[in-house]
Amino acid sequence: MFKGEGGMSSKIMDKLKKRVEEAELRLAEREAIEAELEPIETTEHPVSNNKSTKGKTSQQIIESLEFNITHQEQLGLFDAFPLSRTNTCPTLMARSGIFPAMSAQSQKKYLDADNAWVFKSPFGEGRRFGSNLTVFDKCVLHALYRLREKRLRGEHGNLPIKVSKIFKPEDDGKIDVDIVICTIAQILDEFGKNLGGKNYRDILSSLKRIAACRIEMSVNKHDRYLGKCERGKIFQLIDIEWASYDTQGIVYIQFSPLVTQWLEHEFTYLDWGVHMSLGRNEAALALHEFLSSQKRDYAIDMLKLAGSIGVKGTNKTIKAKLQSGCTRLKEVGWLNDFEFIGTGRKVPYQLVTSR
């Protein structure tokens, strides 16, 4: 659950400390296990109030959070495994119009009676609840994929942010979640931007929107993509808790077990350098991710493609937007060529691409 800006403080460390105390109590009742634990430094690393963090740098606060993660791991709450930086994203997300290639304002007229964004493609369909998300928000999510540093494996209630029981555990009763502990500045670094006031606010607002997002989804291959989530349930992409102890701000991000599973088993390579070179061309950004998940020479019905990346309008409007995106991809050298075939009447338009 995302915590707001209230009073420049966070409950992250309070929750972590409470979880540690609960674990220590259980361990005290299990002398055999307690005897095997190595002595743990008792110096406190609180970030739960302004007084305790006054004068600390962002890096020191991050180290405090990492200390608590390590502490909980030593207490047996979960296992932690390091992750290598990768340029990958979930394939299903690349092919679903959850983050449409249109402005948040333009999305409003397409919301259903529940104020949900409806998306439909050959690869998956469903509804997105919460704030209207854009391609920019998806780029922020990509930055978080790149900043993942650890995978935690433990029971639902033992993880730093408790995980809903709608996510099915493995046979040993445990689940995997990837985590990120970083500053807003580190996220901006992924975009090659400095920590200006507007840049800071844009990233922070985006993180809040993503955290508020809930998804109701169905796919043809349910067991492959959604088998770890109870059928018919609404799930979130990430949980975030944050604090602002200086001008940067610290975020703890915990990915949904579903997203973690996708990043491990159902992923697409995305050239981040190319992605950043596309600027603000929403169609180009959406097309780059979608086409990255397909074979190098590819053809698709234009309207099915539009559904997959969240482009709406008349055939003429859709074609013009896709043409603009493909032209930009060709300009940066990622697409060798593209062509629209068909008449749009008796013969539906198809987009044919090669790279």
C-alpha positions in Angstrom: 0.0 0.0 0.0 1.3 3.4 -1.0 1.9 5.8 1.9 1.3 9.5 1.3 3.4 12.6 2.0 2.0 13.1 5.5 4.5 15.0 7.7 7.6 14.1 5.8 7.7 10.6 7.5 7.1 7.0 6.7 5.9 3.8 8.5 8.4 1.6 6.6 10.8 1.2 9.5 8.0 0.9 12.1 6.6 -2.1 10.1 10.0 -3.6 9.7 10.8 -3.2 13.4 7.5 -4.8 14.4 8.2 -7.7 12.1 11.6 -8.1 13.6 10.2 -8.1 17.1 7.6 -10.7 16.2 10.4 -12.9 14.7 12.6 -12.5 17.8 9.7 -13.6 20.0 9.2 -16.7 18.0 12.9 -17.4 17.9 13.1 -17.0 21.7 10.6 -19.9 22.0 12.7 -22.1 19.7 16.1 -22.4 21.5 17.6 -24.7 19.0 17.2 -22.3 16.1 18.2 -19.3 18.2 21.4 -21.0 19.2 22.4 -21.2 15.6 21.9 -17.5 14.8 25.0 -15.4 14.8 25.0 -12.3 17.0 23.4 -9.4 15.3 24.4 -5.8 15.8 21.9 -4.0 18.0 22.5 -0.5 16.8 19.2 0.8 15.6 18.7 2.2 12.2 15.3 3.9 12.4 13.8 6.1 9.7 10.4 6.3 11.2 10.5 9.9 12.3 12.3 13.1 11.4 14.3 13.3 14.6 16.0 9.9 14.1 16.9 10.7 10.5 17.9 14.3 10.9 21.3 14.9 9.2 21.3 11.5 7.5 22.0 11.3 3.8 19.8 9.4 1.4 22.5 6.8 1.1 22.6 6.3 4.9 18.8 5.9 5.0 19.0 3.3 2.2 21.7 1.5 4.1 19.4 1.5 7.1 16.6 -0.1 5.1 19.0 -2.7 3.7 20.2 -3.4 7.2 16.7 -4.2 8.3 16.2 -6.5 5.2 19.4 -8.4 6.1 18.3 -8.5 9.8 15.0 -10.1 8.9 16.7 -12.5 6.6 19.0 -13.6 9.4 16.0 -14.1 11.6 14.6 -16.6 9.1 11.6 -14.5 7.8 12.7 -15.0 4.2 15.6 -15.7 2.0 17.2 -13.0 -0.2 18.9 -13.4 -3.5 20.8 -10.8 -5.5 19.6 -9.9 -9.0 21.7 -8.8 -11.9 20.6 -5.7 -13.9 18.7 -6.7 -17.1 16.9 -5.0 -19.9 13.8 -7.1 -19.7 10.1 -6.5 -19.2 7.1 -8.9 -18.9 6.0 -10.0 -22.3 2.3 -9.9 -21.4 2.6 -6.3 -20.3 4.3 -5.5 -23.6 1.3 -6.9 -25.4 -1.6 -5.4 -23.3 -3.0 -1.9 -23.5 -2.9 -1.3 -19.8 -0.7 1.8 -20.3 -2.3 3.2 -23.5 -0.5 5.4 -26.0 -2.7 8.4 -25.3 -2.9 11.2 -22.6 -4.6 10.6 -19.3 -7.2 13.3 -20.3 -8.0 11.5 -23.5 -8.6 8.2 -21.7 -11.5 9.6 -19.7 -14.1 9.4 -22.5 -13.3 5.6 -22.8 -13.8 4.7 -19.2 -16.7 2.3 -18.4 -19.5 2.7 -15.8 -17.0 1.8 -13.0 -14.5 4.4 -14.2 -12.2 1.6 -15.4 -10.1 1.6 -18.5 -11.1 -1.4 -20.7 -8.3 -3.0 -22.7 -8.6 -5.8 -25.3 -6.0 -7.5 -27.5 -5.3 -10.9 -29.0 -3.1 -11.6 -26.0 -5.2 -10.5 -23.1 -8.1 -8.4 -22.0 -9.5 -6.8 -18.9 -10.0 -3.6 -17.0 -7.6 -1.3 -15.2 -8.9 0.5 -12.0 -7.3 3.6 -10.5 -5.6 6.6 -12.0 -5.3 6.9 -15.7 -1.9 5.6 -16.7 0.2 6.6 -19.7 3.2 5.5 -21.6 5.3 7.7 -19.3 4.1 5.7 -16.3 5.1 2.6 -18.1 8.6 4.0 -18.7 8.8 4.6 -14.9 7.9 1.0 -14.4 10.6 0.0 -16.8 13.1 2.0 -14.8 12.0 0.1 -11.7 12.5 -3.2 -13.5 16.1 -2.1 -14.2 16.7 -1.1 -10.6 15.6 -4.4 -9.0 18.4 -5.6 -6.7 17.0 -8.5 -4.7 14.5 -11.3 -4.8 12.9 -12.3 -1.5 11.4 -15.7 -0.9 9.2 -16.2 2.1 5.7 -16.7 3.4 3.0 -14.1 2.6 3.0 -12.5 6.0 6.7 -12.5 6.5 7.7 -10.2 3.7 8.5 -6.5 4.3 5.1 -5.6 2.8 2.7 -8.4 3.5 1.4 -10.1 0.3 -2.3 -10.9 -0.4 -3.3 -14.5 -0.1 -4.8 -14.3 -3.6 -1.3 -15.1 -4.8 -0.7 -18.8 -4.7 2.5 -20.1 -2.9 4.8 -22.8 -4.1 4.7 -26.2 -2.6 6.8 -25.1 0.4 4.3 -22.3 1.2 6.5 -19.5 0.0 6.4 -16.9 -2.7 8.9 -14.7 -4.5 8.9 -10.9 -4.8 11.5 -8.6 -6.3 12.3 -5.4 -4.5 13.9 -2.0 -5.1 15.3 0.4 -2.5 16.3 3.6 -4.2 16.0 7.4 -4.3 13.9 9.4 -6.8 17.2 10.6 -8.1 18.2 7.1 -9.0 15.0 6.6 -11.0 15.7 9.9 -12.8 19.2 8.7 -13.6 17.6 5.9 -15.7 16.0 8.6 -17.8 19.2 10.7 -17.9 17.4 13.5 -16.1 18.6 15.6 -13.1 16.8 16.1 -9.8 14.9 19.2 -10.8 11.7 20.1 -8.9 9.4 19.2 -11.8 11.3 16.0 -12.6 11.0 15.0 -9.0 7.3 15.7 -8.8 6.6 13.9 -12.1 8.3 10.7 -10.9 6.7 10.8 -7.5 3.2 11.3 -9.0 3.9 8.5 -11.4 4.9 6.1 -8.6 1.6 7.0 -6.8 -0.5 6.3 -9.9 1.2 2.9 -10.5 0.8 1.9 -6.9 -2.9 2.8 -7.0 -3.4 0.7 -10.2 -5.5 -2.5 -9.9 -5.9 -4.9 -12.8 -8.7 -7.4 -13.6 -7.4 -9.6 -16.5 -8.1 -12.7 -18.4 -5.8 -14.4 -21.0 -6.0 -17.4 -23.2 -3.1 -19.2 -21.4 -4.3 -18.6 -17.9 -2.0 -21.1 -16.2 1.0 -19.8 -18.0 0.5 -16.1 -17.1 -2.0 -15.9 -14.2 -1.8 -19.3 -12.6 -0.2 -17.9 -9.5 -3.2 -15.7 -8.9 -6.6 -17.0 -7.9 -9.0 -16.9 -10.8 -11.2 -13.8 -11.0 -9.2 -11.7 -8.6 -8.0 -8.2 -9.1 -4.2 -7.8 -8.6 -1.7 -4.9 -8.3 1.6 -4.5 -10.1 3.6 -3.1 -7.2 3.4 -2.0 -3.6 5.3 1.1 -2.6 6.2 2.8 0.7 8.1 6.0 0.7 9.6 8.7 2.8 11.0 12.1 2.1 13.8 12.9 4.5 15.6 15.3 2.1 15.0 16.8 -1.3 15.3 13.3 -2.9 13.0 10.9 -1.1 13.5 7.2 -0.6 11.2 4.5 -2.0 10.8 0.9 -1.1 9.2 -1.0 -4.0 8.0 -4.6 -3.8 6.8 -6.2 -7.0 3.7 -8.4 -7.1 4.5 -12.1 -7.2 2.9 -12.2 -10.6 5.2 -9.5 -12.0 8.2 -11.3 -10.4 7.1 -14.5 -12.1 6.8 -12.8 -15.4 10.2 -11.2 -15.1 11.7 -14.6 -14.4 9.9 -16.8 -16.9 7.9 -14.7 -19.4 10.0 -11.7 -20.4 11.0 -9.7 -23.4 14.3 -7.9 -24.1 13.9 -4.2 -24.4 16.8 -2.0 -25.7 16.6 0.8 -23.1 18.9 3.1 -25.1 16.6 2.9 -28.1 13.6 3.4 -25.9 15.0 6.6 -24.4 16.0 7.9 -27.8 12.3 8.0 -28.9 11.5 11.0 -26.8 7.8 11.7 -26.0 6.4 9.9 -29.1 3.8 7.7 -27.3 3.1 5.5 -30.3 6.8 4.9 -31.0 7.4 4.0 -27.3 4.4 1.6 -27.2 5.3 0.1 -30.6 9.0 -0.4 -29.6 8.0 -2.5 -26.6 5.3 -4.4 -28.5 7.4 -5.2 -31.5 10.3 -6.2 -29.2 8.1 -9.0 -28.0 7.6 -10.3 -31.6 9.7 -11.9 -34.3 11.9 -9.5 -36.4 9.7 -9.7 -39.5 6.1 -9.3 -38.4 2.6 -8.5 -39.6 -0.5 -7.8 -37.6 -4.0 -6.5 -38.2 -3.9 -2.7 -37.5 -6.9 -2.7 -35.2 -5.6 -5.7 -33.2 -2.3 -3.8 -32.8 -4.1 -0.7 -31.7 -5.9 -2.7 -29.0 -2.6 -4.2 -27.9 -1.0 -0.8 -27.3 -4.0 1.3 -26.4 -4.7 3.5 -29.4 -8.3 4.4 -30.1 -10.1 6.4 -32.7 -11.1 6.1 -36.3 -9.2 4.0 -38.7 -7.6 7.2 -40.2 -6.6 8.4 -36.7 -5.2 5.1 -35.7 -3.2 4.7 -38.9 -1.7 8.2 -38.6 -0.6 7.6 -35.1 0.9 4.2 -35.8 2.6 5.6 -38.9 4.2 8.4 -36.8 5.5 5.9 -34.3 6.9 3.6 -37.0 8.6 6.5 -38.7 10.3 7.5 -35.5 11.5 3.9 -35.0 12.9 3.9 -38.5 14.6 7.3 -37.9 16.5 6.0 -34.9 17.5 2.9 -36.9 15.5 0.3 -35.0 13.1 -0.5 -37.8 14.5 -1.3 -41.2 11.2 -0.7 -42.9 7.4 -0.8 -42.4 4.3 -0.7 -44.6 0.5 -0.6 -44.3 -1.2 -3.0 -46.7 -5.0 -3.3 -47.3 -7.7 -0.8 -48.0 -9.2 -0.4 -44.6 -12.6 -1.4 -46.0 -13.1 -4.8 -47.6 -9.4 -5.7 -46.8 -8.5 -4.6 -43.3 -5.3 -2.6 -42.8 -2.2 -4.6 -41.8 1.0 -3.3 -40.5 4.1 -5.1 -41.8 7.5 -4.4 -40.2 11.0 -5.6 -40.5 14.0 -5.0 -38.3 
